[in-house]
């Protein structure tokens, strides 16, 4: 590579590290736009702008964590492939009303197929086990 710059008081190593930081930042924005589907959104309040930035940042951090897990597990797939495979595993809560006004909540987790189970194993991830029937809890008021 040849880097052309008007900065004369930096060493070649400093220039190269700064250039790599720039390419890393550009790659982060590219991942946010292409892989995560994050798009500019107009917010009228500062707190919503800050919240939007936080959500985008957290999504990127989770994406990079998945990338690191993938690399450590020796998986050749892209994070998108892993994400698409694991997103088919669903969890839902079944809420049953009791006669005394309380609710009984049961968690149901879809059993992973062989490919998903192998992927979870390679990534070192465990799904929650089927829970025993809990005792009823007081119903939370709806607003």
VMD Tcl script that builds the backbone (N, CA, C; Angstrom):
set m [mol new atoms 429]
animate dup $m
set s [atomselect $m all]
$s set {name element resname resid chain x y z} {
  {N N UNK 1 A 0.829 -1.192 0.000}
  {CA C UNK 1 A 0.000 0.000 0.000}
  {C C UNK 1 A 0.866 1.246 0.000}
  {N N UNK 2 A 0.334 2.293 -0.565}
  {CA C UNK 2 A 0.976 3.594 -0.509}
  {C C UNK 2 A -0.027 4.550 0.110}
  {N N UNK 3 A 0.385 5.211 1.189}
  {CA C UNK 3 A -0.465 6.213 1.817}
  {C C UNK 3 A 0.094 7.584 1.499}
  {N N UNK 4 A -0.766 8.432 1.013}
  {CA C UNK 4 A -0.360 9.798 0.715}
  {C C UNK 4 A -0.970 10.695 1.781}
  {N N UNK 5 A -0.145 11.530 2.400}
  {CA C UNK 5 A -0.626 12.379 3.484}
  {C C UNK 5 A 0.141 13.687 3.517}
  {N N UNK 6 A -0.472 14.667 4.165}
  {CA C UNK 6 A 0.218 15.932 4.388}
  {C C UNK 6 A 0.730 16.020 5.826}
  {N N UNK 7 A 0.576 14.953 6.596}
  {CA C UNK 7 A 1.075 14.907 7.973}
  {C C UNK 7 A 2.539 14.489 7.913}
  {N N UNK 8 A 3.409 15.380 8.338}
  {CA C UNK 8 A 4.847 15.115 8.210}
  {C C UNK 8 A 5.518 14.737 9.527}
  {N N UNK 9 A 4.824 14.944 10.650}
  {CA C UNK 9 A 5.477 14.700 11.938}
  {C C UNK 9 A 5.093 13.355 12.564}
  {N N UNK 10 A 4.460 12.457 11.806}
  {CA C UNK 10 A 4.106 11.131 12.311}
  {C C UNK 10 A 5.025 10.093 11.683}
  {N N UNK 11 A 5.252 9.033 12.433}
  {CA C UNK 11 A 6.050 7.930 11.887}
  {C C UNK 11 A 5.179 7.118 10.926}
  {N N UNK 12 A 5.799 6.337 10.059}
  {CA C UNK 12 A 5.009 5.469 9.174}
  {C C UNK 12 A 4.073 4.525 9.942}
  {N N UNK 13 A 4.530 4.033 11.104}
  {CA C UNK 13 A 3.671 3.151 11.909}
  {C C UNK 13 A 2.437 3.887 12.424}
  {N N UNK 14 A 2.614 5.125 12.883}
  {CA C UNK 14 A 1.464 5.910 13.360}
  {C C UNK 14 A 0.479 6.181 12.227}
  {N N UNK 15 A 0.990 6.512 11.066}
  {CA C UNK 15 A 0.121 6.749 9.910}
  {C C UNK 15 A -0.655 5.482 9.548}
  {N N UNK 16 A 0.035 4.348 9.558}
  {CA C UNK 16 A -0.629 3.092 9.201}
  {C C UNK 16 A -1.716 2.727 10.218}
  {N N UNK 17 A -1.407 2.853 11.521}
  {CA C UNK 17 A -2.409 2.547 12.558}
  {C C UNK 17 A -3.628 3.453 12.428}
  {N N UNK 18 A -3.410 4.717 12.136}
  {CA C UNK 18 A -4.523 5.650 11.971}
  {C C UNK 18 A -5.346 5.285 10.745}
  {N N UNK 19 A -4.694 4.898 9.680}
  {CA C UNK 19 A -5.411 4.484 8.472}
  {C C UNK 19 A -6.252 3.236 8.742}
  {N N UNK 20 A -5.692 2.279 9.464}
  {CA C UNK 20 A -6.423 1.055 9.796}
  {C C UNK 20 A -7.627 1.380 10.676}
  {N N UNK 21 A -7.481 2.328 11.605}
  {CA C UNK 21 A -8.625 2.744 12.426}
  {C C UNK 21 A -9.734 3.313 11.547}
  {N N UNK 22 A -9.358 4.064 10.537}
  {CA C UNK 22 A -10.342 4.622 9.610}
  {C C UNK 22 A -11.065 3.504 8.862}
  {N N UNK 23 A -10.322 2.523 8.386}
  {CA C UNK 23 A -10.969 1.425 7.661}
  {C C UNK 23 A -11.850 0.594 8.592}
  {N N UNK 24 A -11.435 0.451 9.866}
  {CA C UNK 24 A -12.278 -0.260 10.836}
  {C C UNK 24 A -13.585 0.491 11.078}
  {N N UNK 25 A -13.510 1.815 11.193}
  {CA C UNK 25 A -14.723 2.620 11.396}
  {C C UNK 25 A -15.640 2.521 10.181}
  {N N UNK 26 A -15.066 2.572 8.988}
  {CA C UNK 26 A -15.879 2.437 7.774}
  {C C UNK 26 A -16.532 1.059 7.702}
  {N N UNK 27 A -15.800 0.025 8.111}
  {CA C UNK 27 A -16.362 -1.330 8.117}
  {C C UNK 27 A -17.516 -1.430 9.113}
  {N N UNK 28 A -17.392 -0.760 10.259}
  {CA C UNK 28 A -18.468 -0.779 11.256}
  {C C UNK 28 A -19.736 -0.159 10.686}
  {N N UNK 29 A -19.612 0.969 10.008}
  {CA C UNK 29 A -20.787 1.595 9.395}
  {C C UNK 29 A -21.364 0.708 8.293}
  {N N UNK 30 A -20.500 0.060 7.540}
  {CA C UNK 30 A -20.965 -0.819 6.464}
  {C C UNK 30 A -21.761 -2.000 7.042}
  {N N UNK 31 A -21.270 -2.585 8.131}
  {CA C UNK 31 A -21.985 -3.690 8.780}
  {C C UNK 31 A -23.329 -3.212 9.307}
  {N N UNK 32 A -23.340 -2.025 9.920}
  {CA C UNK 32 A -24.605 -1.510 10.457}
  {C C UNK 32 A -25.630 -1.298 9.354}
  {N N UNK 33 A -25.191 -0.830 8.215}
  {CA C UNK 33 A -26.135 -0.571 7.123}
  {C C UNK 33 A -26.537 -1.845 6.393}
  {N N UNK 34 A -25.569 -2.711 6.086}
  {CA C UNK 34 A -25.892 -3.875 5.255}
  {C C UNK 34 A -26.388 -5.059 6.083}
  {N N UNK 35 A -25.621 -5.501 7.047}
  {CA C UNK 35 A -25.963 -6.702 7.806}
  {C C UNK 35 A -27.069 -6.466 8.826}
  {N N UNK 36 A -27.018 -5.333 9.509}
  {CA C UNK 36 A -27.993 -5.064 10.562}
  {C C UNK 36 A -29.191 -4.266 10.066}
  {N N UNK 37 A -29.117 -3.740 8.861}
  {CA C UNK 37 A -30.255 -3.018 8.283}
  {C C UNK 37 A -30.582 -1.717 8.986}
  {N N UNK 38 A -29.607 -1.105 9.632}
  {CA C UNK 38 A -29.849 0.150 10.342}
  {C C UNK 38 A -29.812 1.294 9.341}
  {N N UNK 39 A -30.809 2.128 9.408}
  {CA C UNK 39 A -30.927 3.262 8.494}
  {C C UNK 39 A -31.068 4.553 9.284}
  {N N UNK 40 A -30.736 5.674 8.677}
  {CA C UNK 40 A -30.931 6.955 9.372}
  {C C UNK 40 A -32.411 7.171 9.690}
  {N N UNK 41 A -32.662 7.665 10.872}
  {CA C UNK 41 A -34.024 7.958 11.314}
  {C C UNK 41 A -34.029 9.382 11.855}
  {N N UNK 42 A -35.049 10.133 11.481}
  {CA C UNK 42 A -35.158 11.503 11.965}
  {C C UNK 42 A -35.857 11.497 13.315}
  {N N UNK 43 A -35.189 12.024 14.333}
  {CA C UNK 43 A -35.773 12.158 15.670}
  {C C UNK 43 A -35.845 13.640 15.999}
  {N N UNK 44 A -36.907 14.039 16.655}
  {CA C UNK 44 A -37.077 15.451 16.981}
  {C C UNK 44 A -36.574 15.790 18.374}
  {N N UNK 45 A -36.333 14.772 19.183}
  {CA C UNK 45 A -35.878 15.036 20.550}
  {C C UNK 45 A -34.493 14.440 20.753}
  {N N UNK 46 A -33.674 15.158 21.517}
  {CA C UNK 46 A -32.295 14.743 21.757}
  {C C UNK 46 A -32.223 13.381 22.455}
  {N N UNK 47 A -33.113 13.128 23.415}
  {CA C UNK 47 A -33.059 11.851 24.121}
  {C C UNK 47 A -33.347 10.678 23.187}
  {N N UNK 48 A -34.178 10.883 22.186}
  {CA C UNK 48 A -34.453 9.816 21.224}
  {C C UNK 48 A -33.274 9.605 20.276}
  {N N UNK 49 A -32.583 10.684 19.953}
  {CA C UNK 49 A -31.364 10.557 19.143}
  {C C UNK 49 A -30.347 9.711 19.905}
  {N N UNK 50 A -30.158 10.031 21.184}
  {CA C UNK 50 A -29.204 9.289 22.008}
  {C C UNK 50 A -29.614 7.820 22.142}
  {N N UNK 51 A -30.902 7.571 22.311}
  {CA C UNK 51 A -31.387 6.189 22.420}
  {C C UNK 51 A -31.153 5.433 21.116}
  {N N UNK 52 A -31.376 6.088 19.983}
  {CA C UNK 52 A -31.163 5.451 18.683}
  {C C UNK 52 A -29.684 5.093 18.504}
  {N N UNK 53 A -28.816 5.998 18.872}
  {CA C UNK 53 A -27.375 5.739 18.779}
  {C C UNK 53 A -27.001 4.557 19.671}
  {N N UNK 54 A -27.559 4.510 20.878}
  {CA C UNK 54 A -27.268 3.410 21.797}
  {C C UNK 54 A -27.716 2.069 21.218}
  {N N UNK 55 A -28.917 2.018 20.659}
  {CA C UNK 55 A -29.424 0.771 20.082}
  {C C UNK 55 A -28.541 0.325 18.914}
  {N N UNK 56 A -28.143 1.264 18.063}
  {CA C UNK 56 A -27.259 0.928 16.935}
  {C C UNK 56 A -25.921 0.394 17.438}
  {N N UNK 57 A -25.381 1.039 18.460}
  {CA C UNK 57 A -24.105 0.612 19.021}
  {C C UNK 57 A -24.218 -0.788 19.624}
  {N N UNK 58 A -25.286 -1.035 20.395}
  {CA C UNK 58 A -25.464 -2.349 21.010}
  {C C UNK 58 A -25.638 -3.443 19.960}
  {N N UNK 59 A -26.370 -3.144 18.898}
  {CA C UNK 59 A -26.538 -4.122 17.819}
  {C C UNK 59 A -25.182 -4.461 17.201}
  {N N UNK 60 A -24.354 -3.456 16.998}
  {CA C UNK 60 A -23.028 -3.688 16.416}
  {C C UNK 60 A -22.151 -4.505 17.368}
  {N N UNK 61 A -22.199 -4.184 18.660}
  {CA C UNK 61 A -21.399 -4.927 19.639}
  {C C UNK 61 A -21.818 -6.397 19.666}
  {N N UNK 62 A -23.120 -6.655 19.631}
  {CA C UNK 62 A -23.596 -8.038 19.611}
  {C C UNK 62 A -23.154 -8.757 18.340}
  {N N UNK 63 A -23.180 -8.053 17.219}
  {CA C UNK 63 A -22.730 -8.633 15.950}
  {C C UNK 63 A -21.250 -9.022 16.037}
  {N N UNK 64 A -20.428 -8.113 16.594}
  {CA C UNK 64 A -18.998 -8.395 16.712}
  {C C UNK 64 A -18.745 -9.533 17.709}
  {N N UNK 65 A -19.545 -9.623 18.770}
  {CA C UNK 65 A -19.398 -10.730 19.721}
  {C C UNK 65 A -19.701 -12.054 19.029}
  {N N UNK 66 A -20.752 -12.076 18.211}
  {CA C UNK 66 A -21.078 -13.285 17.456}
  {C C UNK 66 A -19.939 -13.637 16.501}
  {N N UNK 67 A -19.341 -12.630 15.899}
  {CA C UNK 67 A -18.206 -12.853 14.999}
  {C C UNK 67 A -17.033 -13.480 15.754}
  {N N UNK 68 A -16.767 -12.991 16.976}
  {CA C UNK 68 A -15.672 -13.549 17.775}
  {C C UNK 68 A -15.969 -14.975 18.214}
  {N N UNK 69 A -17.203 -15.255 18.634}
  {CA C UNK 69 A -17.590 -16.624 18.989}
  {C C UNK 69 A -17.368 -17.550 17.805}
  {N N UNK 70 A -17.782 -17.086 16.645}
  {CA C UNK 70 A -17.650 -17.876 15.415}
  {C C UNK 70 A -16.185 -18.189 15.147}
  {N N UNK 71 A -15.349 -17.189 15.280}
  {CA C UNK 71 A -13.920 -17.376 15.018}
  {C C UNK 71 A -13.303 -18.359 16.018}
  {N N UNK 72 A -13.632 -18.199 17.307}
  {CA C UNK 72 A -13.084 -19.102 18.333}
  {C C UNK 72 A -13.561 -20.533 18.145}
  {N N UNK 73 A -14.789 -20.688 17.647}
  {CA C UNK 73 A -15.352 -22.029 17.440}
  {C C UNK 73 A -14.861 -22.661 16.146}
  {N N UNK 74 A -14.128 -21.893 15.334}
  {CA C UNK 74 A -13.620 -22.422 14.077}
  {C C UNK 74 A -14.689 -22.607 13.027}
  {N N UNK 75 A -15.734 -21.812 13.108}
  {CA C UNK 75 A -16.826 -21.904 12.134}
  {C C UNK 75 A -16.534 -20.994 10.953}
  {N N UNK 76 A -16.731 -21.491 9.772}
  {CA C UNK 76 A -16.448 -20.711 8.579}
  {C C UNK 76 A -17.580 -19.803 8.146}
  {N N UNK 77 A -18.769 -19.997 8.741}
  {CA C UNK 77 A -19.899 -19.185 8.307}
  {C C UNK 77 A -19.718 -17.726 8.719}
  {N N UNK 78 A -20.433 -16.863 8.008}
  {CA C UNK 78 A -20.450 -15.460 8.408}
  {C C UNK 78 A -21.411 -15.314 9.577}
  {N N UNK 79 A -21.295 -14.243 10.347}
  {CA C UNK 79 A -22.268 -14.026 11.415}
  {C C UNK 79 A -23.705 -14.018 10.890}
  {N N UNK 80 A -23.919 -13.557 9.671}
  {CA C UNK 80 A -25.272 -13.544 9.104}
  {C C UNK 80 A -25.817 -14.963 8.978}
  {N N UNK 81 A -24.987 -15.902 8.512}
  {CA C UNK 81 A -25.419 -17.291 8.372}
  {C C UNK 81 A -25.784 -17.879 9.729}
  {N N UNK 82 A -24.945 -17.622 10.721}
  {CA C UNK 82 A -25.209 -18.129 12.066}
  {C C UNK 82 A -26.478 -17.497 12.623}
  {N N UNK 83 A -26.610 -16.202 12.456}
  {CA C UNK 83 A -27.797 -15.491 12.940}
  {C C UNK 83 A -29.059 -16.053 12.299}
  {N N UNK 84 A -29.029 -16.236 10.987}
  {CA C UNK 84 A -30.212 -16.749 10.288}
  {C C UNK 84 A -30.563 -18.165 10.736}
  {N N UNK 85 A -29.553 -18.968 11.033}
  {CA C UNK 85 A -29.806 -20.335 11.495}
  {C C UNK 85 A -30.412 -20.339 12.902}
  {N N UNK 86 A -29.845 -19.523 13.783}
  {CA C UNK 86 A -30.301 -19.530 15.176}
  {C C UNK 86 A -31.595 -18.753 15.390}
  {N N UNK 87 A -31.936 -17.849 14.499}
  {CA C UNK 87 A -33.148 -17.050 14.699}
  {C C UNK 87 A -34.410 -17.894 14.560}
  {N N UNK 88 A -34.285 -19.086 13.981}
  {CA C UNK 88 A -35.447 -19.963 13.852}
  {C C UNK 88 A -35.806 -20.633 15.179}
  {N N UNK 89 A -34.903 -20.560 16.160}
  {CA C UNK 89 A -35.200 -21.095 17.488}
  {C C UNK 89 A -36.026 -20.035 18.214}
  {N N UNK 90 A -37.220 -20.400 18.589}
  {CA C UNK 90 A -38.122 -19.426 19.197}
  {C C UNK 90 A -38.491 -19.839 20.612}
  {N N UNK 91 A -38.793 -18.848 21.409}
  {CA C UNK 91 A -39.234 -19.053 22.778}
  {C C UNK 91 A -40.486 -18.219 22.989}
  {N N UNK 92 A -41.430 -18.792 23.687}
  {CA C UNK 92 A -42.652 -18.044 23.968}
  {C C UNK 92 A -43.137 -18.406 25.362}
  {N N UNK 93 A -43.866 -17.508 25.970}
  {CA C UNK 93 A -44.486 -17.765 27.263}
  {C C UNK 93 A -45.969 -17.985 27.052}
  {N N UNK 94 A -46.475 -19.045 27.647}
  {CA C UNK 94 A -47.913 -19.301 27.630}
  {C C UNK 94 A -48.448 -18.839 28.979}
  {N N UNK 95 A -49.444 -17.977 28.940}
  {CA C UNK 95 A -50.024 -17.423 30.157}
  {C C UNK 95 A -51.417 -18.011 30.329}
  {N N UNK 96 A -51.603 -18.715 31.435}
  {CA C UNK 96 A -52.893 -19.340 31.719}
  {C C UNK 96 A -53.525 -18.645 32.923}
  {N N UNK 97 A -54.746 -18.140 32.763}
  {CA C UNK 97 A -55.390 -17.490 33.910}
  {C C UNK 97 A -55.886 -18.540 34.906}
  {N N UNK 98 A -55.692 -18.274 36.172}
  {CA C UNK 98 A -56.207 -19.145 37.228}
  {C C UNK 98 A -57.536 -18.577 37.721}
  {N N UNK 99 A -58.322 -19.419 38.367}
  {CA C UNK 99 A -59.640 -18.984 38.819}
  {C C UNK 99 A -59.569 -17.875 39.854}
  {N N UNK 100 A -58.477 -17.831 40.616}
  {CA C UNK 100 A -58.370 -16.814 41.664}
  {C C UNK 100 A -57.805 -15.489 41.150}
  {N N UNK 101 A -57.687 -15.335 39.820}
  {CA C UNK 101 A -57.218 -14.079 39.237}
  {C C UNK 101 A -55.721 -14.024 38.997}
  {N N UNK 102 A -55.002 -15.028 39.467}
  {CA C UNK 102 A -53.561 -15.057 39.222}
  {C C UNK 102 A -53.290 -15.707 37.874}
  {N N UNK 103 A -52.021 -15.681 37.451}
  {CA C UNK 103 A -51.632 -16.241 36.158}
  {C C UNK 103 A -50.584 -17.321 36.349}
  {N N UNK 104 A -50.626 -18.324 35.507}
  {CA C UNK 104 A -49.614 -19.363 35.460}
  {C C UNK 104 A -48.850 -19.174 34.151}
  {N N UNK 105 A -47.537 -18.980 34.232}
  {CA C UNK 105 A -46.718 -18.740 33.039}
  {C C UNK 105 A -45.828 -19.950 32.768}
  {N N UNK 106 A -45.878 -20.430 31.543}
  {CA C UNK 106 A -45.056 -21.560 31.113}
  {C C UNK 106 A -44.203 -21.131 29.927}
  {N N UNK 107 A -42.918 -21.448 29.989}
  {CA C UNK 107 A -42.022 -21.124 28.885}
  {C C UNK 107 A -41.925 -22.311 27.954}
  {N N UNK 108 A -42.070 -22.052 26.666}
  {CA C UNK 108 A -41.915 -23.085 25.642}
  {C C UNK 108 A -40.784 -22.661 24.713}
  {N N UNK 109 A -39.793 -23.531 24.553}
  {CA C UNK 109 A -38.662 -23.260 23.668}
  {C C UNK 109 A -38.672 -24.316 22.574}
  {N N UNK 110 A -38.620 -23.865 21.323}
  {CA C UNK 110 A -38.578 -24.791 20.195}
  {C C UNK 110 A -37.290 -25.606 20.285}
  {N N UNK 111 A -37.414 -26.901 20.097}
  {CA C UNK 111 A -36.222 -27.753 20.116}
  {C C UNK 111 A -35.413 -27.507 18.843}
  {N N UNK 112 A -34.106 -27.297 18.990}
  {CA C UNK 112 A -33.287 -27.066 17.801}
  {C C UNK 112 A -33.155 -28.337 16.969}
  {N N UNK 113 A -33.056 -28.156 15.653}
  {CA C UNK 113 A -32.797 -29.311 14.794}
  {C C UNK 113 A -31.317 -29.684 14.923}
  {N N UNK 114 A -30.893 -30.710 14.206}
  {CA C UNK 114 A -29.521 -31.217 14.345}
  {C C UNK 114 A -28.482 -30.152 13.996}
  {N N UNK 115 A -28.720 -29.395 12.933}
  {CA C UNK 115 A -27.761 -28.358 12.530}
  {C C UNK 115 A -27.683 -27.258 13.582}
  {N N UNK 116 A -28.831 -26.845 14.100}
  {CA C UNK 116 A -28.849 -25.806 15.124}
  {C C UNK 116 A -28.187 -26.295 16.410}
  {N N UNK 117 A -28.479 -27.543 16.803}
  {CA C UNK 117 A -27.880 -28.101 18.018}
  {C C UNK 117 A -26.359 -28.168 17.884}
  {N N UNK 118 A -25.875 -28.570 16.711}
  {CA C UNK 118 A -24.432 -28.609 16.485}
  {C C UNK 118 A -23.808 -27.230 16.539}
  {N N UNK 119 A -24.492 -26.261 15.972}
  {CA C UNK 119 A -23.997 -24.885 15.981}
  {C C UNK 119 A -23.964 -24.335 17.403}
  {N N UNK 120 A -25.027 -24.566 18.173}
  {CA C UNK 120 A -25.057 -24.123 19.569}
  {C C UNK 120 A -23.924 -24.763 20.357}
  {N N UNK 121 A -23.683 -26.041 20.118}
  {CA C UNK 121 A -22.611 -26.746 20.812}
  {C C UNK 121 A -21.250 -26.154 20.462}
  {N N UNK 122 A -21.005 -25.907 19.185}
  {CA C UNK 122 A -19.716 -25.337 18.749}
  {C C UNK 122 A -19.496 -23.940 19.311}
  {N N UNK 123 A -20.602 -23.177 19.480}
  {CA C UNK 123 A -20.500 -21.824 20.023}
  {C C UNK 123 A -20.470 -21.815 21.551}
  {N N UNK 124 A -20.723 -22.973 22.166}
  {CA C UNK 124 A -20.730 -23.042 23.625}
  {C C UNK 124 A -21.957 -22.400 24.244}
  {N N UNK 125 A -23.085 -22.447 23.535}
  {CA C UNK 125 A -24.323 -21.837 24.023}
  {C C UNK 125 A -25.317 -22.920 24.415}
  {N N UNK 126 A -26.084 -22.655 25.465}
  {CA C UNK 126 A -27.130 -23.570 25.913}
  {C C UNK 126 A -28.474 -22.868 25.861}
  {N N UNK 127 A -29.487 -23.600 25.439}
  {CA C UNK 127 A -30.849 -23.080 25.496}
  {C C UNK 127 A -31.400 -23.333 26.891}
  {N N UNK 128 A -32.345 -22.493 27.332}
  {CA C UNK 128 A -32.958 -22.769 28.634}
  {C C UNK 128 A -33.685 -24.108 28.599}
  {N N UNK 129 A -33.590 -24.843 29.677}
  {CA C UNK 129 A -34.284 -26.122 29.775}
  {C C UNK 129 A -35.763 -25.874 30.018}
  {N N UNK 130 A -36.560 -26.874 29.696}
  {CA C UNK 130 A -37.994 -26.768 29.962}
  {C C UNK 130 A -38.164 -26.599 31.470}
  {N N UNK 131 A -38.883 -25.576 31.857}
  {CA C UNK 131 A -39.061 -25.276 33.266}
  {C C UNK 131 A -40.164 -26.136 33.865}
  {N N UNK 132 A -40.038 -26.408 35.150}
  {CA C UNK 132 A -41.122 -27.091 35.847}
  {C C UNK 132 A -42.285 -26.128 35.986}
  {N N UNK 133 A -43.449 -26.666 36.213}
  {CA C UNK 133 A -44.634 -25.826 36.360}
  {C C UNK 133 A -44.451 -24.965 37.601}
  {N N UNK 134 A -44.405 -23.646 37.416}
  {CA C UNK 134 A -44.220 -22.760 38.568}
  {C C UNK 134 A -45.534 -22.574 39.312}
  {N N UNK 135 A -45.421 -22.063 40.514}
  {CA C UNK 135 A -46.649 -21.738 41.240}
  {C C UNK 135 A -47.227 -20.458 40.648}
  {N N UNK 136 A -48.551 -20.297 40.709}
  {CA C UNK 136 A -49.175 -19.110 40.119}
  {C C UNK 136 A -48.662 -17.831 40.767}
  {N N UNK 137 A -48.610 -16.770 39.986}
  {CA C UNK 137 A -48.196 -15.462 40.485}
  {C C UNK 137 A -49.364 -14.502 40.351}
  {N N UNK 138 A -49.322 -13.451 41.154}
  {CA C UNK 138 A -50.390 -12.458 41.091}
  {C C UNK 138 A -50.396 -11.811 39.720}
  {N N UNK 139 A -51.569 -11.579 39.204}
  {CA C UNK 139 A -51.710 -10.967 37.888}
  {C C UNK 139 A -51.243 -9.521 37.958}
  {N N UNK 140 A -50.429 -9.131 36.995}
  {CA C UNK 140 A -49.968 -7.751 36.955}
  {C C UNK 140 A -51.016 -6.898 36.269}
  {N N UNK 141 A -51.318 -5.746 36.853}
  {CA C UNK 141 A -52.346 -4.895 36.234}
  {C C UNK 141 A -51.865 -4.353 34.894}
  {N N UNK 142 A -52.780 -4.252 33.956}
  {CA C UNK 142 A -52.449 -3.670 32.657}
  {C C UNK 142 A -52.780 -2.196 32.681}
  {N N UNK 143 A -51.961 -1.428 32.019}
  {CA C UNK 143 A -52.149 0.029 31.991}
  {C C UNK 143 A -52.823 0.433 30.715}
}
mol reanalyze $m
mol bondsrecalc $m
mol representation Tube
mol addrep $m
